[in-house]
């Protein structure tokens, strides 16, 4: 009978790289699987992640869940004829933040491309889980980014203490987009608003896919 060396394997000593979700899923952060993605976990997490590191006016933080809903609404106004899959892509554009949090842009730049690659891998798993392309076309991504900047501008001026000229210089003043009034919601309300929008878009996407197959 062999005696144990007492040394632990590299697998046993490696730092834990998964997170347990409230759904019971274990999400491997280094190799995320679409099978471990649940929209309830995403909605719960995003509704509790604060934009602007919580440095906003109001009784509640402005959550990433609310930001995602706003970006989808702006995309809808910019591209009224978009199929539901691109609107769903807009709603999920910051979904990885349910795990990694909302890092401000300057910190992302400091971390470099390794962080972006990690974020993109998680985003691809989320997209595949809900029938979206792992990578959306550049033309679609450009519209989502335009809506994202517009949302950041409105948030900056209304909630984050930016003067309008400063916000315009950093985020670009939105053109062709109607101004919106932002009201931060309690986490449970923000979570439900996000989930409701997701369910409507997913159902519409499935109807559109069925109609295409029937032709």
C-alpha positions as CSV (number, residue, x, y, z in Angstrom):
1,X,0.0,0.0,0.0
2,X,1.4,3.4,-1.1
3,X,1.9,6.0,1.5
4,X,0.5,9.4,0.8
5,X,3.1,12.1,0.1
6,X,0.9,14.6,2.0
7,X,1.2,17.0,-0.9
8,X,-2.0,18.3,-2.5
9,X,-2.4,18.2,-6.3
10,X,-2.3,21.4,-8.3
11,X,-6.0,21.0,-8.9
12,X,-6.7,20.9,-5.2
13,X,-4.5,23.9,-4.4
14,X,-5.6,26.1,-7.4
15,X,-7.6,29.2,-6.4
16,X,-11.4,28.7,-6.7
17,X,-12.5,30.2,-10.0
18,X,-16.2,29.5,-9.8
19,X,-19.1,31.3,-8.2
20,X,-22.2,29.7,-6.7
21,X,-25.4,31.4,-7.9
22,X,-28.6,31.6,-6.0
23,X,-30.1,29.3,-8.6
24,X,-27.7,26.6,-7.4
25,X,-25.5,26.9,-10.5
26,X,-21.8,27.0,-10.3
27,X,-20.4,29.3,-12.9
28,X,-16.8,28.7,-13.9
29,X,-15.5,32.2,-14.4
30,X,-12.5,31.0,-16.5
31,X,-14.5,28.7,-18.7
32,X,-18.2,29.8,-18.5
33,X,-20.7,27.3,-19.9
34,X,-24.0,28.4,-21.3
35,X,-25.6,25.6,-19.3
36,X,-24.7,27.4,-16.1
37,X,-26.3,30.7,-17.1
38,X,-29.8,31.5,-15.6
39,X,-31.6,34.8,-16.4
40,X,-32.9,35.0,-12.8
41,X,-29.2,35.1,-11.6
42,X,-28.4,37.8,-14.1
43,X,-31.4,39.9,-13.2
44,X,-30.8,39.5,-9.4
45,X,-27.1,40.5,-9.8
46,X,-27.5,43.4,-12.2
47,X,-30.3,44.9,-10.0
48,X,-27.8,45.0,-7.2
49,X,-24.8,46.4,-9.1
50,X,-24.6,50.2,-9.0
51,X,-23.6,52.3,-11.9
52,X,-21.0,55.0,-11.3
53,X,-19.8,53.0,-8.2
54,X,-22.9,54.3,-6.4
55,X,-21.9,57.9,-6.7
56,X,-25.4,59.0,-7.8
57,X,-28.2,61.1,-6.5
58,X,-31.4,59.6,-5.1
59,X,-32.5,57.2,-2.4
60,X,-31.4,54.2,-4.5
61,X,-28.4,53.5,-6.6
62,X,-29.0,53.5,-10.4
63,X,-28.5,49.8,-11.2
64,X,-27.0,48.1,-14.2
65,X,-30.3,46.4,-14.7
66,X,-32.0,49.7,-15.2
67,X,-29.2,50.9,-17.4
68,X,-29.6,47.8,-19.6
69,X,-33.4,48.4,-20.0
70,X,-32.7,52.1,-20.9
71,X,-30.1,51.1,-23.5
72,X,-32.6,48.7,-25.1
73,X,-35.3,51.4,-25.2
74,X,-32.9,53.9,-26.9
75,X,-32.0,51.2,-29.4
76,X,-35.7,50.6,-30.1
77,X,-36.1,54.4,-30.8
78,X,-33.0,54.4,-33.1
79,X,-33.9,51.2,-35.0
80,X,-37.7,50.7,-34.8
81,X,-37.6,47.8,-37.2
82,X,-35.0,45.8,-35.4
83,X,-35.8,42.1,-34.9
84,X,-36.1,41.0,-31.3
85,X,-32.8,39.2,-31.2
86,X,-30.9,42.5,-31.6
87,X,-33.0,44.2,-29.0
88,X,-32.3,41.3,-26.7
89,X,-28.6,41.7,-27.4
90,X,-29.0,45.3,-26.3
91,X,-30.7,44.4,-23.1
92,X,-27.9,41.9,-22.3
93,X,-25.0,44.1,-23.4
94,X,-23.8,44.5,-19.8
95,X,-25.0,41.1,-18.5
96,X,-21.5,39.9,-17.6
97,X,-21.5,42.5,-14.9
98,X,-23.8,40.3,-12.8
99,X,-20.6,38.4,-12.0
100,X,-17.8,40.9,-12.4
101,X,-19.5,44.1,-11.3
102,X,-19.6,47.4,-13.1
103,X,-16.0,48.5,-13.4
104,X,-15.7,52.1,-14.5
105,X,-14.1,52.7,-17.9
106,X,-10.8,54.1,-16.6
107,X,-10.2,51.0,-14.4
108,X,-11.0,48.7,-17.4
109,X,-8.4,50.6,-19.4
110,X,-5.9,50.1,-16.6
111,X,-6.5,46.4,-16.5
112,X,-5.9,46.0,-20.2
113,X,-7.1,43.6,-22.9
114,X,-7.0,40.5,-20.6
115,X,-10.0,41.8,-18.8
116,X,-11.9,42.5,-22.0
117,X,-11.2,39.0,-23.3
118,X,-12.5,37.6,-20.0
119,X,-15.7,39.7,-20.3
120,X,-16.2,38.7,-23.9
121,X,-16.0,35.0,-23.1
122,X,-18.7,35.4,-20.5
123,X,-20.8,37.5,-22.8
124,X,-20.5,34.8,-25.5
125,X,-21.7,32.1,-23.0
126,X,-24.7,34.3,-22.1
127,X,-25.6,34.9,-25.8
128,X,-25.4,31.2,-26.7
129,X,-27.7,30.4,-23.7
130,X,-30.4,32.5,-25.2
131,X,-30.1,31.7,-28.9
132,X,-28.0,34.8,-29.8
133,X,-24.8,34.8,-31.8
134,X,-21.7,34.6,-29.6
135,X,-20.5,37.8,-31.3
136,X,-23.1,40.3,-32.7
137,X,-22.3,41.9,-36.0
138,X,-20.3,45.1,-35.9
139,X,-23.2,47.2,-37.3
140,X,-25.5,46.0,-34.5
141,X,-22.8,46.6,-31.9
142,X,-22.2,50.1,-33.1
143,X,-25.9,51.0,-32.5
144,X,-25.8,49.4,-29.1
145,X,-22.6,51.4,-28.2
146,X,-24.3,54.6,-29.4
147,X,-27.3,53.9,-27.1
148,X,-24.9,53.0,-24.3
149,X,-23.1,56.4,-24.6
150,X,-26.4,58.2,-24.8
151,X,-27.6,56.5,-21.6
152,X,-24.3,57.4,-19.9
153,X,-24.7,61.0,-20.9
154,X,-28.3,61.2,-19.4
155,X,-27.1,59.4,-16.3
156,X,-24.1,61.6,-15.9
157,X,-26.1,64.8,-16.1
158,X,-29.2,63.7,-14.1
159,X,-27.6,61.5,-11.5
160,X,-23.8,61.6,-11.3
161,X,-23.2,65.3,-10.9
162,X,-21.7,66.1,-14.3
163,X,-22.2,69.6,-15.8
164,X,-23.7,69.3,-19.3
165,X,-20.6,70.6,-21.1
166,X,-18.4,68.0,-19.3
167,X,-20.8,65.2,-20.0
168,X,-21.0,66.2,-23.7
169,X,-17.2,66.2,-24.0
170,X,-16.7,62.8,-22.4
171,X,-19.8,60.9,-23.6
172,X,-20.9,63.0,-26.6
173,X,-24.2,64.8,-26.6
174,X,-26.9,62.4,-27.9
175,X,-28.3,63.4,-31.3
176,X,-31.6,62.1,-32.7
177,X,-32.5,60.7,-29.3
178,X,-35.3,62.1,-27.2
179,X,-34.2,63.0,-23.7
180,X,-35.3,60.6,-21.0
181,X,-36.1,61.1,-17.3
182,X,-34.2,58.7,-15.1
183,X,-35.6,57.5,-11.7
184,X,-33.5,55.0,-9.8
185,X,-35.6,52.1,-8.5
186,X,-35.2,49.8,-5.5
187,X,-33.4,46.6,-6.4
188,X,-36.4,44.3,-6.4
189,X,-38.3,46.6,-8.7
190,X,-35.3,47.0,-11.0
191,X,-34.9,43.2,-11.1
192,X,-38.6,42.7,-12.1
193,X,-38.4,45.4,-14.8
194,X,-35.4,43.8,-16.3
195,X,-36.9,40.3,-16.1
196,X,-40.2,41.4,-17.6
197,X,-38.4,43.1,-20.6
198,X,-36.3,39.9,-21.1
199,X,-39.3,37.6,-21.1
200,X,-41.2,39.8,-23.7
201,X,-38.2,40.0,-26.0
202,X,-37.4,36.3,-25.8
203,X,-41.0,35.4,-26.5
204,X,-41.0,37.8,-29.5
205,X,-37.7,36.4,-30.7
206,X,-39.1,32.9,-30.6
207,X,-42.2,34.0,-32.5
208,X,-40.1,35.7,-35.2
209,X,-38.0,32.6,-35.5
210,X,-41.1,30.4,-35.9
211,X,-42.5,32.7,-38.6
212,X,-39.2,32.6,-40.5
213,X,-39.3,28.8,-40.5
214,X,-42.9,28.7,-41.6
215,X,-42.1,30.6,-44.8
